[in-house]
Amino acid sequence: MAPFRSLSARLLVLTLLFVMLAEILIFVPSIAFFRLNYLEKKVDFAHLATLSLLASPDNMVSEELREELLFRVGARSVVLHGANTRLLILRENMPYIIDAEYNLAEDNPFGLIEDAFASLIRGPGRIIRILSPIENEPNSQLEVVIDEAPLIREMYKYAWNIFWVSLLISTLTAILVYFALHWLMVRPMRRLSESMISFRRAPEDVRTAFLPSGRSDEIGIAERELEIMQTRLRAALKQKQHLVALGTAVTKISHDLRNILSTSQIVSDSLARIEDPKVQKIVPRLMTSIDRAIDLCTQTLKFGRADEREPRKERFLLEPLVNEVKASVGLRESESIDWRNRIPSGMMLNADREQFYRILLNLSRNAVQAMEGKGTLEIHALRAGSRTLIRIMDTGPGLPEKAKAHLFEPFSGSARAGGTGLGLSIVRELVIAHGGEITLERTGPSGTIFCIDLPD
């Protein structure tokens, strides 16, 4: 990775730039107040010189002392303004021209900033007049004329000092922030990205599993979510492998089973010619079951896996279909299960009859197995606007928590030992193919209710 393409390098550069920007924002008012302090000190020195001259007899001093005072003050002239008087205290012999005048009583911050940068831009060579009120003498003010060149030199010196100090502070701050962010953010993010890359290359390899650091901040949340995502995806991939293996096995079994069922079909045809009333009563159900089994085996062989075909919808009576399911669910005479068909007489359903038979058969068989030979199984249906609601209710012990958490997942949603959980998975797939929805309305010690919601 290029040096300035990494997150660490970008953080370092950005921190350096932001700290320098902050220092610039601090420098702008500070240079203005530096200039103001410089001028105020000049006025204070001039005021002291004025007081010393006013204390001398007849305000008379020697020429040498006058020049010495002007040199010490750093001024060309000093004038004391009273209420109605103007007294020249000090003045050099060389004539001069005033280039600018500044009144220190006008201390507007924006004006001070403008004056300071105007002085820096124009450069040395100007002579300026400074007007400042005298403390404790409201009617008096002092006028001092100075060269601006020494002031500008001091301002540039101050600016350079500020620059080097700012550069040092920004560099140290950037380095500290860099290491702090590298430790708190960049290293954990690098761990996350490396784990994602490793997982992408070998998602089945458990050695690529990410271990969270236990942090409680946002990065800690991301680490825990990544671990959960990898765990679930790895489980899903394992489940897909099971499904692929199951599909291959079912295809092989279906091939041989279809041949066996073909023989059974021939035998059932022979039984159909027997005139015994008991045989004539049983044979149609037997032939229907064999035909359905052969058709299911043919579909499996055709698609090469357990994909369901598109529903072929038709209108049919629901009550007789529920009776067929009862005959096929395998209720033993030794079992005391009360089967209650509560479907209204004449109620029609618009669906694929064979697929809906499989839906009801899977749900009913699960309910019968859950009740373990004793209980009540009821199937209700009602119209709700343009939808049909079908409820399958049993009085079994209810579903365990593990089954509820993975209810419609194959190999995970079984409620009994040895079950595969494929029944509910097939039911949900067929219901969704019809544009409907199946939900678990209630489960507990008093029983379980599944509701199928189908549109017209």
Summary of the structure (lengths in Angstrom):
residues: 456
radius of gyration: 48.7
end to end distance: 59.4
largest distance: 158.7
contacts: 1270
relative contact order: 0.06
helix: 58%
strand: 19%
